[in-house]
Amino acid sequence: MKKNVLKKVLCVALVVATLGSTTVAFAEDATEKSNIQNVEQKLTPNIDLETTESLTYFNNILGKDVIQEVIEKYRVASPNEAEAYEKIKAVLNRTMQEVEAYGFSDDQAKALFLAAVNLETGNAELTEMTYSVTVPSHAPSHTDEDNAINTSNVGVETVMTVANEPKSSRSSYETGGIGYEVKSTLGFNKTTTFLYAGDCNVTAQQGEAGYMFYTIYYDNHYQDIGIGYFDGKWQAFVQGYWTNWGTGTISVDPGDKLYFVLWIDNSNYINFQILDGNNFNNILFQNRYTTWNQIPSNGSGVGFNKQSTIVDESNDATSGLYLKDAIFELAYLYNNSTTATFNSNNTLSYRRGEFGCSWASDEKVEVEAYQQWHGETVNIIME
């Protein structure tokens, strides 16, 4: 019974789009029946109820003409039809997870889905990036500990009170900075969050910066991606094993509400979008980065670390630099079968909270408010 229902839903939603037919309902002639059988053979071998529900939802809110355009975009981007259909299934389910997690409206769902489709298929206008093979001195720092994932303390809760703010055991750096982090366990291929851009007073072009960003970890490698404040303004940035240091212009002021979407697609690319948190149709930044097919699309072995930090090459703990009201809100982790906020069971207890460095104490980091572990309001003041 379930198999017949699935076939019927798929055919109603996609047969017209896939085959370019102008027929809305099934025709009874042999040609149409043959077309239906072809579509079933292509779409139903690995179909499941989740995909069917996602497909039905987006077909209802977008209409068959838009779905047809989506399918054609993937077929052009991936000439192998089997791969194209797997990518369609993946983007349907990934976006549906996101919509259900936040309870987004149909209009928000449309914007998220089409933005993801266009980015994955090469139909988006990418934000221009400026790259350098030399990593600047104000880039985020990493140590070997960042590549070591110890899950022995997963699920151990940290007691958080005003007098006892959460502390990370992050190693001290000879250079680098201080801040707040929440590092996930492994097994995720996507993360999303609302955030409010903090107020930062860095004006130098080199040597110091404030950051609100994620680090993606996989197989002893990492990639940082998010926004950084240097040269007197917020800028999008990326750097790590798969991409040279790069920056992109983004129109963001302190206090602006943003929405980050960061995911690994079925082509093993890292995709990153920054949307206006009040209007998802306003895409502030978008780009995608190859991993040379090294990061698995299902997220196996992949972790994320969300962070707010200040970096200062001069190692001056009383410089007067600050990053205030850096807010993450409702941060989620996803894989093909799981949707959950950052919580006690999917984060590392020893890598949650404030951290200092060799030249500045974590006492200069103030956490005004926090929700375990999906949101926080952080102030970092070097005085």
C-alpha positions in Angstrom: 0.0 0.0 0.0 2.7 2.5 1.0 4.6 1.8 -2.2 1.6 2.6 -4.4 0.9 5.8 -2.4 4.5 6.9 -2.8 4.5 6.3 -6.6 1.3 8.2 -7.0 2.6 11.2 -5.0 5.8 11.3 -6.9 4.2 11.1 -10.3 1.6 13.7 -9.6 4.3 16.1 -8.3 7.1 15.4 -10.8 6.0 13.7 -13.9 5.0 16.9 -15.5 8.1 18.8 -14.5 10.6 16.0 -15.3 9.2 15.2 -18.7 8.3 18.8 -19.7 4.7 17.8 -20.3 1.8 20.3 -20.3 -0.5 17.7 -18.9 -1.5 18.3 -15.3 -3.2 15.0 -14.4 -2.5 11.5 -15.6 -3.7 10.7 -19.1 -5.0 7.3 -19.8 -3.2 6.7 -23.1 -0.2 4.3 -23.4 2.3 7.1 -24.0 1.5 8.8 -20.7 1.6 5.5 -18.9 5.0 4.8 -20.4 6.2 8.2 -19.2 4.9 7.5 -15.7 6.8 4.2 -15.6 10.0 5.9 -16.7 9.6 8.5 -14.0 8.9 5.8 -11.4 12.0 3.9 -12.4 14.2 7.0 -12.0 12.7 8.4 -8.8 11.3 5.6 -6.7 14.2 3.1 -6.2 15.5 4.9 -3.0 12.5 7.0 -2.2 11.2 7.2 1.4 8.3 8.8 3.2 10.4 11.7 4.3 11.4 12.6 0.7 7.8 12.2 -0.4 6.5 14.6 2.3 9.2 17.2 1.4 8.5 16.9 -2.3 4.7 17.3 -1.7 5.2 20.3 0.5 7.5 22.2 -1.9 5.4 21.2 -4.9 2.3 22.7 -3.2 3.9 26.0 -2.2 6.0 26.5 -5.3 3.9 25.0 -8.1 4.8 22.6 -10.8 6.4 25.2 -13.1 9.0 26.1 -10.4 9.6 22.5 -9.6 10.2 21.9 -13.3 12.8 24.6 -13.3 14.5 23.2 -10.2 14.7 19.7 -11.8 16.1 21.1 -15.0 18.8 23.1 -13.1 20.0 19.9 -11.4 19.9 17.9 -14.7 22.0 20.6 -16.4 24.4 20.8 -13.4 24.6 17.0 -13.1 24.3 15.3 -16.5 24.1 11.9 -14.8 20.4 11.7 -14.1 20.8 9.4 -11.1 23.1 11.9 -9.4 20.8 14.7 -10.3 17.8 13.1 -8.7 19.8 12.2 -5.6 20.8 15.9 -5.3 17.1 16.9 -5.7 16.1 14.6 -2.9 18.9 15.9 -0.7 18.0 19.6 -1.1 14.3 18.8 -0.5 15.0 17.0 2.7 17.7 19.3 4.0 15.5 22.4 3.6 12.5 20.6 5.0 14.4 19.8 8.2 15.3 23.4 8.5 11.7 24.6 7.9 10.3 22.2 10.5 13.0 23.0 13.1 12.2 26.7 13.2 8.6 26.6 12.1 9.3 28.8 9.1 6.5 30.2 7.0 5.8 29.1 3.4 7.4 32.3 2.1 10.5 31.7 4.2 10.6 28.1 3.0 10.4 29.2 -0.6 13.3 31.6 -0.2 15.5 29.1 1.6 14.8 26.3 -0.9 15.4 28.3 -4.0 18.5 30.0 -2.6 20.0 26.5 -1.9 19.0 25.2 -5.3 20.5 28.1 -7.1 23.8 28.0 -5.1 24.2 24.2 -5.6 23.4 24.3 -9.3 25.6 27.2 -10.3 22.7 29.6 -10.8 23.4 32.0 -7.9 25.3 35.2 -8.1 28.3 34.5 -5.9 29.7 37.1 -3.7 33.1 38.3 -5.0 36.0 37.1 -2.8 39.5 38.4 -2.5 42.0 35.6 -1.8 45.5 35.6 -0.5 47.9 32.6 -0.1 49.3 34.4 2.9 47.2 34.0 6.0 47.1 37.4 7.9 48.2 37.7 11.5 44.7 38.5 12.6 43.2 35.2 11.3 41.7 32.8 13.9 44.3 30.4 15.4 44.2 26.6 15.7 46.2 24.0 17.6 46.4 20.2 17.4 43.8 19.9 20.1 41.2 21.4 17.7 41.6 18.4 15.5 41.2 15.8 18.3 37.7 14.8 19.0 37.3 13.1 22.4 33.7 12.0 23.0 34.2 10.6 26.4 32.5 13.6 28.1 29.6 14.0 25.7 26.4 14.5 27.7 28.2 15.6 30.9 26.5 18.9 31.8 28.2 22.1 32.8 26.5 23.9 35.6 26.0 27.5 34.5 25.3 30.3 36.9 26.2 34.0 37.0 29.1 33.2 39.4 30.2 30.1 37.5 30.0 30.8 33.7 30.8 27.9 31.4 34.5 27.3 30.7 36.2 25.6 27.8 39.4 23.7 28.3 40.8 25.1 25.0 44.6 25.2 25.0 46.4 28.5 25.5 47.9 29.9 22.3 51.2 31.6 22.0 49.4 34.0 19.7 45.7 34.3 18.9 42.9 35.4 21.1 40.1 34.8 23.5 36.4 34.2 23.3 33.5 31.7 23.6 32.9 28.4 21.8 30.6 25.4 21.6 32.1 22.5 19.7 30.0 19.7 18.4 30.6 16.0 18.2 31.0 14.3 14.8 28.4 13.3 12.3 26.8 16.4 10.9 26.5 17.9 7.4 24.7 21.2 8.1 24.3 23.9 10.7 22.1 27.0 10.9 21.7 29.8 13.3 20.3 33.2 13.8 22.8 35.8 15.1 23.1 39.4 15.8 26.3 41.1 14.6 28.3 42.4 17.5 29.6 45.9 18.2 33.4 45.9 17.6 35.9 48.7 17.6 38.7 47.2 15.5 39.9 49.7 12.9 43.3 48.2 11.9 43.6 46.4 8.6 46.1 43.9 10.1 46.9 42.3 13.4 43.6 42.4 15.2 40.0 41.4 14.6 36.7 40.3 16.1 34.9 37.2 14.8 31.6 35.4 14.8 32.0 32.2 12.9 32.0 28.4 12.5 34.9 26.0 12.1 34.2 22.8 10.1 36.4 19.9 11.2 37.1 16.7 9.2 39.9 14.2 9.3 42.4 16.4 11.1 41.6 19.4 8.8 39.5 22.5 9.4 37.9 25.4 7.6 36.8 28.6 9.2 33.9 30.5 7.8 31.7 33.4 9.0 32.1 37.1 9.6 35.1 39.0 10.9 35.4 42.6 11.9 38.6 44.4 10.8 39.4 47.6 8.9 36.4 49.1 10.6 33.7 46.9 9.2 32.2 43.4 9.2 33.3 41.2 6.3 32.6 37.7 5.3 35.7 35.5 5.5 36.9 31.9 4.8 40.2 30.2 5.5 41.5 26.7 6.1 42.7 23.5 4.6 40.6 23.6 1.4 40.5 27.4 0.8 43.1 30.1 1.0 42.3 33.2 3.2 39.5 35.0 1.5 37.3 38.0 2.3 34.1 39.3 0.8 32.2 42.5 1.2 28.9 42.3 3.2 26.6 45.0 4.2 26.2 44.4 7.9 26.0 46.9 10.8 26.3 46.1 14.5 23.0 44.7 15.8 21.8 43.5 12.4 19.9 40.2 12.6 21.4 37.6 10.3 20.8 34.0 9.4 23.7 31.6 8.7 23.2 28.5 6.6 26.3 26.3 6.2 26.1 22.8 4.6 27.9 20.1 2.7 26.1 19.2 -0.5 26.0 16.0 -2.5 28.9 17.3 -4.6 31.0 17.5 -1.4 31.1 21.3 -1.6 30.9 23.5 1.4 28.1 26.0 0.8 27.6 29.2 2.9 24.9 31.8 2.8 24.2 34.8 5.0 20.6 35.9 4.8 18.9 39.0 6.2 17.3 37.6 9.4 14.2 39.5 8.8 13.9 38.9 5.0 15.2 35.6 3.6 14.9 36.9 0.1 17.7 39.3 0.9 20.8 37.3 0.4 23.7 39.2 1.9 26.5 36.7 1.1 26.8 33.4 -0.7 29.6 31.2 -2.0 30.6 27.6 -2.2 34.0 26.0 -1.8 35.4 22.7 -3.1 36.8 20.1 -0.7 38.2 18.1 -3.6 35.6 15.4 -2.7 37.2 14.9 0.7 34.3 15.8 3.0 31.5 13.3 2.9 28.1 14.7 2.1 26.4 12.7 4.8 28.5 14.4 7.5 30.3 11.2 8.7 33.3 12.4 10.7 32.4 16.1 10.4 32.0 18.5 13.3 31.2 22.2 13.8 32.4 24.7 16.3 30.5 28.0 16.7 32.6 30.8 18.1 32.8 34.5 19.0 36.4 35.7 19.4 38.9 38.6 19.5 42.4 38.2 18.0 45.3 40.6 18.7 48.7 40.0 17.3 50.2 42.5 19.8 49.1 40.3 22.7 47.9 43.3 24.6 45.4 42.3 27.2 44.5 45.9 28.0 44.3 47.3 24.4 40.8 48.5 24.8 39.6 46.4 22.0 36.1 44.9 22.4 33.4 42.8 20.8 30.1 43.4 22.5 26.6 41.9 22.1 27.8 39.1 19.9 24.7 36.9 19.9 24.1 33.4 18.5 20.4 32.3 18.8 18.8 28.9 18.1 21.8 27.2 16.5 20.9 23.8 14.9 22.9 20.7 13.8 21.7 18.4 11.1 22.5 15.1 9.3 20.4 13.0 7.0 18.3 11.6 9.9 18.7 14.1 12.8 17.7 17.7 13.5 18.7 19.1 16.9 19.8 22.3 18.6 23.4 22.4 19.9 22.8 20.5 23.2 24.5 18.5 25.9 24.3 15.3 23.9 25.9 16.5 20.7 28.6 18.8 22.0 31.8 18.3 23.9 31.6 19.2 27.5 35.3 20.3 27.7 34.9 22.6 24.7 31.9 24.6 25.7 32.2 28.1 27.2 34.7 30.9 27.7 38.3 30.4 26.8 41.4 32.5 27.3 44.9 32.3 25.8 48.5 32.5 27.0 48.4 36.3 27.3 44.8 37.1 28.2 42.5 35.5 30.8 39.0 34.2 30.0 37.9 36.6 32.7 37.8 39.2 29.9 35.0 37.2 28.4 31.5 37.9 29.8 28.5 35.7 28.9 25.4 37.7 29.6 22.9 35.1 28.7 23.1 31.5 27.3 21.0 28.6 26.5 22.6 25.2 26.7 24.1 25.1 24.1 22.4 26.7 21.1 22.5 30.4 22.0 24.6 33.0 23.9 25.2 36.7 24.3 29.0 37.4 24.6 31.0 40.4 25.5 34.8 40.4 25.1 36.5 43.5 26.5 40.3 43.9 26.6 40.8 46.3 29.5 
